[in-house]
Amino acid sequence: MPTNKNKIGVFGGSFDPPHKGHVEISKISLKKIKLKKIYWIITKKNPFKKKPFFSLKKRISKSKEAIKRYKKIKV
C-alpha cells in the first residue's frame, strides 16, 4: 500500500517577483496535502507578460532568499 512519506509537490510559475503569497501557498500545501517537500519550478518567461520584471537569475536568487527558513521548500 502506498504511503505519504514520499509525496512531493511541484509549484510552477514565473515567480516574477516571488512573494509571501507563494510561501504561504507552499506552507498550506505541505500541511494539507501532507507533502514531504515542495519544489518551486521557475519558468523562464510568463506568457501573459510582455517583459519580465526581474531576470531569471534574479528571480531564482530572490526565491531562494524567500524560502531560506523552510527546509521543505526547494527552488
All heavy atoms as a GROMACS GRO file, in nm:
protein
  622
    1MET      N    1   0.085  -0.118   0.000
    1MET     CA    2   0.000   0.000   0.000
    1MET      C    3   0.090   0.125   0.000
    1MET      O    4   0.183   0.133   0.078
    1MET     CB    5  -0.090  -0.003   0.123
    1MET     CG    6  -0.184   0.113   0.131
    1MET     SD    7  -0.321   0.082   0.243
    1MET     CE    8  -0.439   0.023   0.124
    2PRO      N    9   0.061   0.222  -0.087
    2PRO     CA   10   0.143   0.344  -0.092
    2PRO      C   11   0.134   0.425   0.037
    2PRO      O   12   0.032   0.426   0.104
    2PRO     CB   13   0.085   0.424  -0.208
    2PRO     CG   14  -0.013   0.336  -0.277
    2PRO     CD   15  -0.044   0.222  -0.187
    3THR      N   16   0.244   0.492   0.068
    3THR     CA   17   0.246   0.578   0.185
    3THR      C   18   0.266   0.722   0.142
    3THR      O   19   0.308   0.750   0.030
    3THR     CB   20   0.359   0.539   0.281
    3THR    OG1   21   0.483   0.558   0.213
    3THR    CG2   22   0.348   0.396   0.326
    4ASN      N   23   0.239   0.815   0.232
    4ASN     CA   24   0.254   0.957   0.204
    4ASN      C   25   0.395   1.008   0.228
    4ASN      O   26   0.424   1.123   0.202
    4ASN     CB   27   0.157   1.038   0.290
    4ASN     CG   28   0.014   1.020   0.246
    4ASN    OD1   29  -0.012   0.974   0.135
    4ASN    ND2   30  -0.078   1.054   0.331
    5LYS      N   31   0.484   0.925   0.280
    5LYS     CA   32   0.615   0.976   0.320
    5LYS      C   33   0.701   1.022   0.203
    5LYS      O   34   0.797   1.094   0.223
    5LYS     CB   35   0.690   0.874   0.405
    5LYS     CG   36   0.730   0.748   0.334
    5LYS     CD   37   0.803   0.656   0.430
    5LYS     CE   38   0.840   0.526   0.360
    5LYS     NZ   39   0.908   0.438   0.450
    6ASN      N   40   0.668   0.983   0.080
    6ASN     CA   41   0.747   1.024  -0.035
    6ASN      C   42   0.673   1.123  -0.126
    6ASN      O   43   0.718   1.149  -0.237
    6ASN     CB   44   0.789   0.901  -0.116
    6ASN     CG   45   0.884   0.813  -0.041
    6ASN    OD1   46   0.969   0.863   0.032
    6ASN    ND2   47   0.871   0.684  -0.055
    7LYS      N   48   0.562   1.177  -0.080
    7LYS     CA   49   0.487   1.269  -0.164
    7LYS      C   50   0.559   1.403  -0.175
    7LYS      O   51   0.599   1.462  -0.076
    7LYS     CB   52   0.348   1.293  -0.104
    7LYS     CG   53   0.252   1.178  -0.125
    7LYS     CD   54   0.121   1.198  -0.054
    7LYS     CE   55   0.038   1.305  -0.116
    7LYS     NZ   56  -0.097   1.314  -0.057
    8ILE      N   57   0.574   1.448  -0.300
    8ILE     CA   58   0.633   1.580  -0.323
    8ILE      C   59   0.534   1.664  -0.404
    8ILE      O   60   0.449   1.611  -0.474
    8ILE     CB   61   0.769   1.573  -0.397
    8ILE    CG1   62   0.753   1.512  -0.535
    8ILE    CG2   63   0.871   1.498  -0.314
    8ILE    CD1   64   0.871   1.535  -0.626
    9GLY      N   65   0.549   1.795  -0.394
    9GLY     CA   66   0.467   1.886  -0.471
    9GLY      C   67   0.554   1.966  -0.566
    9GLY      O   68   0.673   1.987  -0.540
   10VAL      N   69   0.493   2.009  -0.675
   10VAL     CA   70   0.561   2.093  -0.773
   10VAL      C   71   0.479   2.220  -0.788
   10VAL      O   72   0.359   2.214  -0.819
   10VAL     CB   73   0.575   2.020  -0.909
   10VAL    CG1   74   0.637   2.111  -1.012
   10VAL    CG2   75   0.656   1.893  -0.894
   11PHE      N   76   0.542   2.333  -0.766
   11PHE     CA   77   0.476   2.463  -0.774
   11PHE      C   78   0.547   2.540  -0.886
   11PHE      O   79   0.656   2.590  -0.867
   11PHE     CB   80   0.488   2.535  -0.640
   11PHE     CG   81   0.412   2.664  -0.627
   11PHE    CD1   82   0.323   2.708  -0.723
   11PHE    CD2   83   0.429   2.742  -0.514
   11PHE    CE1   84   0.253   2.827  -0.708
   11PHE    CE2   85   0.362   2.861  -0.497
   11PHE     CZ   86   0.273   2.904  -0.594
   12GLY      N   87   0.485   2.546  -1.001
   12GLY     CA   88   0.546   2.612  -1.115
   12GLY      C   89   0.492   2.752  -1.137
   12GLY      O   90   0.378   2.781  -1.105
   13GLY      N   91   0.578   2.837  -1.191
   13GLY     CA   92   0.536   2.973  -1.223
   13GLY      C   93   0.656   3.060  -1.253
   13GLY      O   94   0.771   3.017  -1.243
   14SER      N   95   0.629   3.184  -1.288
   14SER     CA   96   0.739   3.275  -1.320
   14SER      C   97   0.798   3.337  -1.194
   14SER      O   98   0.911   3.384  -1.196
   14SER     CB   99   0.692   3.386  -1.416
   14SER     OG  100   0.590   3.463  -1.356
   15PHE      N  101   0.722   3.340  -1.085
   15PHE     CA  102   0.769   3.398  -0.959
   15PHE      C  103   0.832   3.535  -0.986
   15PHE      O  104   0.944   3.563  -0.944
   15PHE     CB  105   0.867   3.304  -0.887
   15PHE     CG  106   0.803   3.176  -0.842
   15PHE    CD1  107   0.793   3.068  -0.929
   15PHE    CD2  108   0.753   3.163  -0.715
   15PHE    CE1  109   0.733   2.949  -0.889
   15PHE    CE2  110   0.693   3.044  -0.673
   15PHE     CZ  111   0.683   2.938  -0.761
   16ASP      N  112   0.758   3.619  -1.056
   16ASP     CA  113   0.809   3.748  -1.102
   16ASP      C  114   0.728   3.863  -1.044
   16ASP      O  115   0.642   3.918  -1.113
   16ASP     CB  116   0.807   3.751  -1.255
   16ASP     CG  117   0.882   3.870  -1.314
   16ASP    OD1  118   0.966   3.927  -1.243
   16ASP    OD2  119   0.855   3.903  -1.430
   17PRO      N  120   0.757   3.900  -0.923
   17PRO     CA  121   0.859   3.855  -0.828
   17PRO      C  122   0.802   3.750  -0.732
   17PRO      O  123   0.681   3.739  -0.715
   17PRO     CB  124   0.893   3.982  -0.751
   17PRO     CG  125   0.763   4.057  -0.746
   17PRO     CD  126   0.695   4.027  -0.878
   18PRO      N  127   0.891   3.675  -0.666
   18PRO     CA  128   0.844   3.585  -0.561
   18PRO      C  129   0.797   3.667  -0.441
   18PRO      O  130   0.852   3.774  -0.414
   18PRO     CB  131   0.969   3.504  -0.526
   18PRO     CG  132   1.084   3.586  -0.571
   18PRO     CD  133   1.035   3.670  -0.685
   19HIS      N  134   0.692   3.620  -0.374
   19HIS     CA  135   0.638   3.699  -0.261
   19HIS      C  136   0.582   3.608  -0.153
   19HIS      O  137   0.585   3.485  -0.166
   19HIS     CB  138   0.532   3.798  -0.310
   19HIS     CG  139   0.425   3.736  -0.395
   19HIS    ND1  140   0.325   3.659  -0.343
   19HIS    CD2  141   0.406   3.738  -0.529
   19HIS    CE1  142   0.245   3.618  -0.440
   19HIS    NE2  143   0.293   3.663  -0.554
   20LYS      N  144   0.534   3.670  -0.046
   20LYS     CA  145   0.484   3.596   0.070
   20LYS      C  146   0.369   3.503   0.034
   20LYS      O  147   0.352   3.399   0.096
   20LYS     CB  148   0.439   3.693   0.179
   20LYS     CG  149   0.551   3.767   0.245
   20LYS     CD  150   0.500   3.864   0.350
   20LYS     CE  151   0.614   3.943   0.410
   20LYS     NZ  152   0.566   4.041   0.508
   21GLY      N  153   0.290   3.540  -0.065
   21GLY     CA  154   0.179   3.454  -0.109
   21GLY      C  155   0.228   3.320  -0.159
   21GLY      O  156   0.168   3.216  -0.131
   22HIS      N  157   0.339   3.321  -0.233
   22HIS     CA  158   0.397   3.195  -0.282
   22HIS      C  159   0.440   3.108  -0.164
   22HIS      O  160   0.418   2.986  -0.165
   22HIS     CB  161   0.520   3.223  -0.371
   22HIS     CG  162   0.488   3.292  -0.500
   22HIS    ND1  163   0.542   3.413  -0.532
   22HIS    CD2  164   0.409   3.256  -0.604
   22HIS    CE1  165   0.499   3.449  -0.652
   22HIS    NE2  166   0.417   3.356  -0.696
   23VAL      N  167   0.500   3.170  -0.065
   23VAL     CA  168   0.545   3.096   0.054
   23VAL      C  169   0.424   3.039   0.129
   23VAL      O  170   0.424   2.922   0.169
   23VAL     CB  171   0.631   3.185   0.147
   23VAL    CG1  172   0.667   3.112   0.275
   23VAL    CG2  173   0.757   3.233   0.075
   24GLU      N  174   0.320   3.119   0.147
   24GLU     CA  175   0.202   3.074   0.221
   24GLU      C  176   0.132   2.959   0.149
   24GLU      O  177   0.090   2.863   0.213
   24GLU     CB  178   0.105   3.191   0.244
   24GLU     CG  179   0.153   3.289   0.348
   24GLU     CD  180   0.182   3.225   0.483
   24GLU    OE1  181   0.098   3.147   0.534
   24GLU    OE2  182   0.291   3.251   0.537
   25ILE      N  183   0.118   2.968   0.017
   25ILE     CA  184   0.057   2.860  -0.060
   25ILE      C  185   0.138   2.732  -0.041
   25ILE      O  186   0.082   2.623  -0.024
   25ILE     CB  187   0.049   2.897  -0.210
   25ILE    CG1  188  -0.058   3.005  -0.231
   25ILE    CG2  189   0.019   2.775  -0.297
   25ILE    CD1  190  -0.055   3.067  -0.369
   26SER      N  191   0.269   2.745  -0.043
   26SER     CA  192   0.357   2.629  -0.024
   26SER      C  193   0.340   2.569   0.115
   26SER      O  194   0.330   2.446   0.130
   26SER     CB  195   0.503   2.669  -0.047
   26SER     OG  196   0.522   2.714  -0.179
   27LYS      N  197   0.336   2.653   0.217
   27LYS     CA  198   0.321   2.604   0.355
   27LYS      C  199   0.187   2.534   0.375
   27LYS      O  200   0.180   2.427   0.436
   27LYS     CB  201   0.336   2.721   0.453
   27LYS     CG  202   0.478   2.769   0.468
   27LYS     CD  203   0.494   2.899   0.543
   27LYS     CE  204   0.410   2.917   0.664
   27LYS     NZ  205   0.429   3.049   0.730
   28ILE      N  206   0.082   2.590   0.320
   28ILE     CA  207  -0.051   2.530   0.331
   28ILE      C  208  -0.054   2.395   0.259
   28ILE      O  209  -0.107   2.297   0.310
   28ILE     CB  210  -0.160   2.625   0.277
   28ILE    CG1  211  -0.174   2.745   0.370
   28ILE    CG2  212  -0.292   2.552   0.259
   28ILE    CD1  213  -0.255   2.860   0.312
   29SER      N  214   0.008   2.390   0.140
   29SER     CA  215   0.012   2.266   0.064
   29SER      C  216   0.088   2.157   0.139
   29SER      O  217   0.046   2.041   0.141
   29SER     CB  218   0.078   2.288  -0.073
   29SER     OG  219   0.001   2.379  -0.149
   30LEU      N  220   0.199   2.194   0.198
   30LEU     CA  221   0.277   2.097   0.277
   30LEU      C  222   0.192   2.037   0.388
   30LEU      O  223   0.194   1.916   0.411
   30LEU     CB  224   0.402   2.164   0.336
   30LEU     CG  225   0.516   2.193   0.240
   30LEU    CD1  226   0.612   2.294   0.300
   30LEU    CD2  227   0.588   2.064   0.202
   31LYS      N  228   0.116   2.122   0.454
   31LYS     CA  229   0.036   2.077   0.569
   31LYS      C  230  -0.089   2.000   0.525
   31LYS      O  231  -0.114   1.890   0.573
   31LYS     CB  232  -0.003   2.198   0.653
   31LYS     CG  233  -0.076   2.164   0.779
   31LYS     CD  234  -0.103   2.286   0.862
   31LYS     CE  235  -0.176   2.250   0.990
   31LYS     NZ  236  -0.202   2.368   1.073
   32LYS      N  237  -0.167   2.058   0.435
   32LYS     CA  238  -0.296   1.999   0.397
   32LYS      C  239  -0.282   1.870   0.317
   32LYS      O  240  -0.358   1.776   0.337
   32LYS     CB  241  -0.380   2.099   0.316
   32LYS     CG  242  -0.426   2.219   0.394
   32LYS     CD  243  -0.542   2.184   0.480
   32LYS     CE  244  -0.596   2.309   0.548
   32LYS     NZ  245  -0.704   2.281   0.637
   33ILE      N  246  -0.184   1.868   0.226
   33ILE     CA  247  -0.167   1.750   0.141
   33ILE      C  248  -0.065   1.654   0.201
   33ILE      O  249  -0.043   1.545   0.150
   33ILE     CB  250  -0.126   1.793  -0.002
   33ILE    CG1  251  -0.225   1.895  -0.058
   33ILE    CG2  252  -0.122   1.674  -0.096
   33ILE    CD1  253  -0.182   1.958  -0.189
   34LYS      N  254  -0.002   1.698   0.310
   34LYS     CA  255   0.099   1.618   0.379
   34LYS      C  256   0.215   1.580   0.287
   34LYS      O  257   0.253   1.464   0.274
   34LYS     CB  258   0.036   1.493   0.442
   34LYS     CG  259  -0.068   1.529   0.546
   34LYS     CD  260  -0.128   1.407   0.608
   34LYS     CE  261  -0.224   1.453   0.715
   34LYS     NZ  262  -0.355   1.397   0.704
   35LEU      N  263   0.271   1.684   0.225
   35LEU     CA  264   0.384   1.663   0.134
   35LEU      C  265   0.514   1.656   0.213
   35LEU      O  266   0.529   1.720   0.316
   35LEU     CB  267   0.394   1.779   0.034
   35LEU     CG  268   0.276   1.802  -0.057
   35LEU    CD1  269   0.295   1.929  -0.139
   35LEU    CD2  270   0.257   1.683  -0.150
   36LYS      N  271   0.609   1.579   0.162
   36LYS     CA  272   0.742   1.572   0.222
   36LYS      C  273   0.821   1.698   0.184
   36LYS      O  274   0.890   1.757   0.266
   36LYS     CB  275   0.815   1.448   0.173
   36LYS     CG  276   0.951   1.430   0.234
   36LYS     CD  277   1.016   1.302   0.187
   36LYS     CE  278   1.154   1.289   0.248
   36LYS     NZ  279   1.221   1.167   0.206
   37LYS      N  280   0.809   1.738   0.058
   37LYS     CA  281   0.876   1.858   0.008
   37LYS      C  282   0.791   1.919  -0.102
   37LYS      O  283   0.707   1.852  -0.162
   37LYS     CB  284   1.012   1.824  -0.053
   37LYS     CG  285   1.118   1.789   0.046
   37LYS     CD  286   1.254   1.785  -0.021
   37LYS     CE  287   1.353   1.726   0.074
   37LYS     NZ  288   1.444   1.811   0.136
   38ILE      N  289   0.817   2.046  -0.128
   38ILE     CA  290   0.756   2.112  -0.243
   38ILE      C  291   0.867   2.186  -0.318
   38ILE      O  292   0.954   2.248  -0.256
   38ILE     CB  293   0.641   2.207  -0.202
   38ILE    CG1  294   0.566   2.256  -0.324
   38ILE    CG2  295   0.688   2.320  -0.116
   38ILE    CD1  296   0.429   2.314  -0.294
   39TYR      N  297   0.867   2.170  -0.448
   39TYR     CA  298   0.969   2.231  -0.533
   39TYR      C  299   0.909   2.345  -0.614
   39TYR      O  300   0.806   2.327  -0.678
   39TYR     CB  301   1.029   2.127  -0.628
   39TYR     CG  302   1.110   2.021  -0.558
   39TYR    CD1  303   1.052   1.902  -0.515
   39TYR    CD2  304   1.244   2.042  -0.532
   39TYR    CE1  305   1.126   1.806  -0.449
   39TYR    CE2  306   1.319   1.946  -0.465
   39TYR     CZ  307   1.259   1.829  -0.424
   39TYR     OH  308   1.332   1.734  -0.358
   40TRP      N  309   0.975   2.460  -0.607
   40TRP     CA  310   0.937   2.572  -0.691
   40TRP      C  311   1.010   2.559  -0.823
   40TRP      O  312   1.133   2.556  -0.828
   40TRP     CB  313   0.976   2.705  -0.627
   40TRP     CG  314   0.893   2.746  -0.509
   40TRP    CD1  315   0.801   2.672  -0.442
   40TRP    CD2  316   0.897   2.872  -0.444
   40TRP    NE1  317   0.747   2.744  -0.338
   40TRP    CE2  318   0.805   2.868  -0.338
   40TRP    CE3  319   0.970   2.989  -0.464
   40TRP    CZ2  320   0.784   2.976  -0.253
   40TRP    CZ3  321   0.949   3.095  -0.379
   40TRP    CH2  322   0.856   3.089  -0.276
   41ILE      N  323   0.934   2.550  -0.932
   41ILE     CA  324   0.991   2.540  -1.065
   41ILE      C  325   0.968   2.676  -1.132
   41ILE      O  326   0.855   2.711  -1.165
   41ILE     CB  327   0.925   2.427  -1.147
   41ILE    CG1  328   0.927   2.295  -1.070
   41ILE    CG2  329   0.992   2.414  -1.284
   41ILE    CD1  330   1.064   2.246  -1.030
   42ILE      N  331   1.076   2.748  -1.151
   42ILE     CA  332   1.066   2.885  -1.202
   42ILE      C  333   1.080   2.884  -1.354
   42ILE      O  334   1.181   2.838  -1.408
   42ILE     CB  335   1.173   2.975  -1.137
   42ILE    CG1  336   1.154   2.973  -0.985
   42ILE    CG2  337   1.164   3.117  -1.192
   42ILE    CD1  338   1.263   3.040  -0.907
   43THR      N  339   0.977   2.932  -1.421
   43THR     CA  340   0.978   2.935  -1.567
   43THR      C  341   1.059   3.054  -1.618
   43THR      O  342   1.074   3.156  -1.549
   43THR     CB  343   0.836   2.943  -1.624
   43THR    OG1  344   0.773   3.062  -1.579
   43THR    CG2  345   0.753   2.823  -1.582
   44LYS      N  346   1.111   3.039  -1.736
   44LYS     CA  347   1.192   3.145  -1.796
   44LYS      C  348   1.109   3.269  -1.826
   44LYS      O  349   1.154   3.380  -1.807
   44LYS     CB  350   1.257   3.091  -1.923
   44LYS     CG  351   1.356   3.186  -1.985
   44LYS     CD  352   1.428   3.122  -2.101
   44LYS     CE  353   1.528   3.217  -2.161
   44LYS     NZ  354   1.601   3.156  -2.272
   45LYS      N  355   0.986   3.248  -1.875
   45LYS     CA  356   0.904   3.360  -1.919
   45LYS      C  357   0.758   3.338  -1.882
   45LYS      O  358   0.709   3.226  -1.890
   45LYS     CB  359   0.917   3.374  -2.071
   45LYS     CG  360   0.846   3.492  -2.130
   45LYS     CD  361   0.868   3.496  -2.280
   45LYS     CE  362   0.807   3.615  -2.346
   45LYS     NZ  363   0.668   3.639  -2.321
   46ASN      N  364   0.692   3.443  -1.842
   46ASN     CA  365   0.548   3.439  -1.817
   46ASN      C  366   0.477   3.468  -1.950
   46ASN      O  367   0.500   3.573  -2.010
   46ASN     CB  368   0.511   3.545  -1.712
   46ASN     CG  369   0.365   3.544  -1.677
   46ASN    OD1  370   0.279   3.512  -1.757
   46ASN    ND2  371   0.336   3.582  -1.555
   47PRO      N  372   0.392   3.378  -1.996
   47PRO     CA  373   0.326   3.400  -2.126
   47PRO      C  374   0.227   3.517  -2.126
   47PRO      O  375   0.187   3.563  -2.233
   47PRO     CB  376   0.255   3.267  -2.153
   47PRO     CG  377   0.235   3.207  -2.019
   47PRO     CD  378   0.351   3.254  -1.934
   48PHE      N  379   0.190   3.567  -2.009
   48PHE     CA  380   0.094   3.675  -2.000
   48PHE      C  381   0.158   3.813  -1.984
   48PHE      O  382   0.088   3.913  -1.978
   48PHE     CB  383  -0.004   3.649  -1.886
   48PHE     CG  384  -0.076   3.518  -1.901
   48PHE    CD1  385  -0.047   3.411  -1.818
   48PHE    CD2  386  -0.170   3.499  -2.001
   48PHE    CE1  387  -0.111   3.289  -1.832
   48PHE    CE2  388  -0.234   3.378  -2.018
   48PHE     CZ  389  -0.205   3.272  -1.932
   49LYS      N  390   0.290   3.816  -1.971
   49LYS     CA  391   0.362   3.943  -1.957
   49LYS      C  392   0.452   3.963  -2.077
   49LYS      O  393   0.519   3.870  -2.122
   49LYS     CB  394   0.447   3.944  -1.829
   49LYS     CG  395   0.367   3.945  -1.702
   49LYS     CD  396   0.459   3.951  -1.581
   49LYS     CE  397   0.381   3.949  -1.450
   49LYS     NZ  398   0.471   3.948  -1.335
   50LYS      N  399   0.456   4.085  -2.127
   50LYS     CA  400   0.542   4.114  -2.242
   50LYS      C  401   0.689   4.120  -2.200
   50LYS      O  402   0.776   4.075  -2.272
   50LYS     CB  403   0.501   4.245  -2.308
   50LYS     CG  404   0.367   4.235  -2.377
   50LYS     CD  405   0.334   4.360  -2.453
   50LYS     CE  406   0.195   4.342  -2.510
   50LYS     NZ  407   0.177   4.409  -2.634
   51LYS      N  408   0.713   4.177  -2.083
   51LYS     CA  409   0.850   4.193  -2.037
   51LYS      C  410   0.857   4.152  -1.890
   51LYS      O  411   0.776   4.196  -1.809
   51LYS     CB  412   0.891   4.340  -2.053
   51LYS     CG  413   1.035   4.368  -2.018
   51LYS     CD  414   1.069   4.514  -2.038
   51LYS     CE  415   1.210   4.540  -1.989
   51LYS     NZ  416   1.241   4.680  -1.980
   52PRO      N  417   0.956   4.069  -1.855
   52PRO     CA  418   0.967   4.029  -1.713
   52PRO      C  419   1.011   4.146  -1.626
   52PRO      O  420   1.083   4.235  -1.670
   52PRO     CB  421   1.073   3.920  -1.715
   52PRO     CG  422   1.148   3.935  -1.841
   52PRO     CD  423   1.057   4.005  -1.938
   53PHE      N  424   0.966   4.143  -1.501
   53PHE     CA  425   1.005   4.246  -1.404
   53PHE      C  426   1.149   4.224  -1.362
   53PHE      O  427   1.229   4.316  -1.358
   53PHE     CB  428   0.910   4.242  -1.284
   53PHE     CG  429   0.925   4.357  -1.191
   53PHE    CD1  430   0.885   4.485  -1.228
   53PHE    CD2  431   0.979   4.339  -1.065
   53PHE    CE1  432   0.899   4.591  -1.141
   53PHE    CE2  433   0.994   4.444  -0.977
   53PHE     CZ  434   0.954   4.571  -1.016
   54PHE      N  435   1.184   4.097  -1.330
   54PHE     CA  436   1.320   4.060  -1.292
   54PHE      C  437   1.374   3.955  -1.390
   54PHE      O  438   1.297   3.878  -1.448
   54PHE     CB  439   1.324   3.998  -1.151
   54PHE     CG  440   1.301   4.094  -1.039
   54PHE    CD1  441   1.188   4.082  -0.959
   54PHE    CD2  442   1.390   4.196  -1.013
   54PHE    CE1  443   1.166   4.170  -0.854
   54PHE    CE2  444   1.368   4.285  -0.908
   54PHE     CZ  445   1.256   4.272  -0.829
   55SER      N  446   1.505   3.948  -1.402
   55SER     CA  447   1.568   3.845  -1.484
   55SER      C  448   1.548   3.710  -1.418
   55SER      O  449   1.519   3.701  -1.297
   55SER     CB  450   1.718   3.873  -1.500
   55SER     OG  451   1.784   3.852  -1.375
   56LEU      N  452   1.564   3.602  -1.494
   56LEU     CA  453   1.550   3.468  -1.439
   56LEU      C  454   1.649   3.446  -1.324
   56LEU      O  455   1.612   3.394  -1.219
   56LEU     CB  456   1.572   3.363  -1.549
   56LEU     CG  457   1.565   3.217  -1.505
   56LEU    CD1  458   1.430   3.184  -1.444
   56LEU    CD2  459   1.595   3.126  -1.623
   57LYS      N  460   1.772   3.490  -1.344
   57LYS     CA  461   1.874   3.475  -1.239
   57LYS      C  462   1.833   3.546  -1.110
   57LYS      O  463   1.846   3.492  -1.000
   57LYS     CB  464   2.007   3.530  -1.291
   57LYS     CG  465   2.123   3.509  -1.199
   57LYS     CD  466   2.252   3.559  -1.263
   57LYS     CE  467   2.369   3.538  -1.170
   57LYS     NZ  468   2.496   3.581  -1.229
   58LYS      N  469   1.779   3.666  -1.122
   58LYS     CA  470   1.736   3.745  -1.006
   58LYS      C  471   1.615   3.678  -0.938
   58LYS      O  472   1.606   3.674  -0.816
   58LYS     CB  473   1.702   3.887  -1.050
   58LYS     CG  474   1.674   3.981  -0.938
   58LYS     CD  475   1.801   4.019  -0.868
   58LYS     CE  476   1.778   4.138  -0.778
   58LYS     NZ  477   1.897   4.171  -0.703
   59ARG      N  478   1.521   3.624  -1.018
   59ARG     CA  479   1.403   3.558  -0.960
   59ARG      C  480   1.443   3.432  -0.885
   59ARG      O  481   1.388   3.403  -0.778
   59ARG     CB  482   1.301   3.524  -1.069
   59ARG     CG  483   1.232   3.650  -1.121
   59ARG     CD  484   1.128   3.619  -1.224
   59ARG     NE  485   1.194   3.598  -1.352
   59ARG     CZ  486   1.163   3.503  -1.438
   59ARG    NH1  487   1.067   3.418  -1.412
   59ARG    NH2  488   1.228   3.493  -1.552
   60ILE      N  489   1.540   3.358  -0.937
   60ILE     CA  490   1.589   3.240  -0.866
   60ILE      C  491   1.653   3.280  -0.734
   60ILE      O  492   1.625   3.223  -0.630
   60ILE     CB  493   1.687   3.159  -0.955
   60ILE    CG1  494   1.611   3.095  -1.071
   60ILE    CG2  495   1.761   3.054  -0.872
   60ILE    CD1  496   1.700   3.034  -1.177
   61SER      N  497   1.735   3.384  -0.739
   61SER     CA  498   1.801   3.433  -0.619
   61SER      C  499   1.700   3.482  -0.515
   61SER      O  500   1.709   3.447  -0.397
   61SER     CB  501   1.898   3.546  -0.657
   61SER     OG  502   1.952   3.606  -0.544
   62LYS      N  503   1.603   3.561  -0.558
   62LYS     CA  504   1.501   3.613  -0.467
   62LYS      C  505   1.413   3.500  -0.411
   62LYS      O  506   1.371   3.505  -0.296
   62LYS     CB  507   1.415   3.719  -0.536
   62LYS     CG  508   1.488   3.850  -0.557
   62LYS     CD  509   1.392   3.954  -0.614
   62LYS     CE  510   1.449   4.092  -0.604
   62LYS     NZ  511   1.454   4.144  -0.468
   63SER      N  512   1.386   3.399  -0.492
   63SER     CA  513   1.306   3.286  -0.447
   63SER      C  514   1.381   3.208  -0.338
   63SER      O  515   1.322   3.172  -0.236
   63SER     CB  516   1.274   3.192  -0.564
   63SER     OG  517   1.189   3.256  -0.656
   64LYS      N  518   1.508   3.184  -0.360
   64LYS     CA  519   1.589   3.115  -0.259
   64LYS      C  520   1.594   3.194  -0.129
   64LYS      O  521   1.587   3.136  -0.020
   64LYS     CB  522   1.730   3.089  -0.312
   64LYS     CG  523   1.734   2.979  -0.416
   64LYS     CD  524   1.874   2.956  -0.467
   64LYS     CE  525   1.876   2.843  -0.569
   64LYS     NZ  526   2.010   2.819  -0.621
   65GLU      N  527   1.601   3.323  -0.140
   65GLU     CA  528   1.601   3.410  -0.021
   65GLU      C  529   1.466   3.399   0.052
   65GLU      O  530   1.462   3.393   0.175
   65GLU     CB  531   1.629   3.554  -0.062
   65GLU     CG  532   1.632   3.653   0.051
   65GLU     CD  533   1.750   3.636   0.145
   65GLU    OE1  534   1.854   3.582   0.103
   65GLU    OE2  535   1.738   3.676   0.262
   66ALA      N  536   1.356   3.396  -0.024
   66ALA     CA  537   1.223   3.391   0.036
   66ALA      C  538   1.196   3.262   0.112
   66ALA      O  539   1.120   3.263   0.209
   66ALA     CB  540   1.117   3.410  -0.073
   67ILE      N  541   1.260   3.152   0.071
   67ILE     CA  542   1.230   3.023   0.132
   67ILE      C  543   1.342   2.970   0.221
   67ILE      O  544   1.334   2.856   0.268
   67ILE     CB  545   1.192   2.918   0.024
   67ILE    CG1  546   1.300   2.902  -0.082
   67ILE    CG2  547   1.062   2.953  -0.041
   67ILE    CD1  548   1.376   2.778  -0.070
   68LYS      N  549   1.441   3.050   0.248
   68LYS     CA  550   1.559   3.000   0.322
   68LYS      C  551   1.526   2.946   0.461
   68LYS      O  552   1.597   2.861   0.511
   68LYS     CB  553   1.668   3.107   0.330
   68LYS     CG  554   1.635   3.225   0.417
   68LYS     CD  555   1.748   3.326   0.415
   68LYS     CE  556   1.712   3.447   0.499
   68LYS     NZ  557   1.813   3.549   0.492
   69ARG      N  558   1.417   2.989   0.521
   69ARG     CA  559   1.378   2.941   0.656
   69ARG      C  560   1.300   2.810   0.651
   69ARG      O  561   1.270   2.751   0.754
   69ARG     CB  562   1.290   3.045   0.723
   69ARG     CG  563   1.362   3.173   0.755
   69ARG     CD  564   1.272   3.277   0.823
   69ARG     NE  565   1.173   3.219   0.911
   69ARG     CZ  566   1.052   3.270   0.932
   69ARG    NH1  567   1.016   3.382   0.871
   69ARG    NH2  568   0.968   3.212   1.014
   70TYR      N  569   1.263   2.765   0.532
   70TYR     CA  570   1.175   2.650   0.519
   70TYR      C  571   1.249   2.535   0.450
   70TYR      O  572   1.270   2.536   0.330
   70TYR     CB  573   1.050   2.688   0.439
   70TYR     CG  574   0.980   2.809   0.497
   70TYR    CD1  575   1.002   2.936   0.444
   70TYR    CD2  576   0.898   2.797   0.608
   70TYR    CE1  577   0.941   3.048   0.500
   70TYR    CE2  578   0.837   2.907   0.664
   70TYR     CZ  579   0.859   3.032   0.609
   70TYR     OH  580   0.799   3.142   0.665
   71LYS      N  581   1.288   2.435   0.529
   71LYS     CA  582   1.366   2.322   0.478
   71LYS      C  583   1.288   2.237   0.378
   71LYS      O  584   1.348   2.169   0.294
   71LYS     CB  585   1.413   2.233   0.593
   71LYS     CG  586   1.515   2.299   0.681
   71LYS     CD  587   1.560   2.204   0.790
   71LYS     CE  588   1.664   2.272   0.877
   71LYS     NZ  589   1.715   2.184   0.982
   72LYS      N  590   1.156   2.238   0.386
   72LYS     CA  591   1.076   2.152   0.299
   72LYS      C  592   1.040   2.219   0.166
   72LYS      O  593   0.975   2.156   0.082
   72LYS     CB  594   0.948   2.109   0.371
   72LYS     CG  595   0.975   2.017   0.488
   72LYS     CD  596   0.846   1.970   0.548
   72LYS     CE  597   0.873   1.868   0.657
   72LYS     NZ  598   0.749   1.809   0.708
   73ILE      N  599   1.082   2.343   0.147
   73ILE     CA  600   1.057   2.414   0.020
   73ILE      C  601   1.191   2.433  -0.050
   73ILE      O  602   1.285   2.485   0.008
   73ILE     CB  603   0.989   2.550   0.044
   73ILE    CG1  604   0.861   2.534   0.125
   73ILE    CG2  605   0.958   2.617  -0.091
   73ILE    CD1  606   0.797   2.666   0.168
   74LYS      N  607   1.198   2.390  -0.176
   74LYS     CA  608   1.322   2.400  -0.254
   74LYS      C  609   1.296   2.471  -0.386
   74LYS      O  610   1.188   2.458  -0.443
   74LYS     CB  611   1.378   2.259  -0.285
   74LYS     CG  612   1.405   2.173  -0.164
   74LYS     CD  613   1.523   2.222  -0.087
   74LYS     CE  614   1.552   2.131   0.031
   74LYS     NZ  615   1.647   2.187   0.122
   75VAL      N  616   1.398   2.540  -0.434
   75VAL     CA  617   1.391   2.605  -0.566
   75VAL      C  618   1.465   2.518  -0.663
   75VAL      O  619   1.576   2.475  -0.637
   75VAL     CB  620   1.451   2.747  -0.562
   75VAL    CG1  621   1.455   2.806  -0.702
   75VAL    CG2  622   1.373   2.835  -0.469
   0.00000   0.00000   0.00000
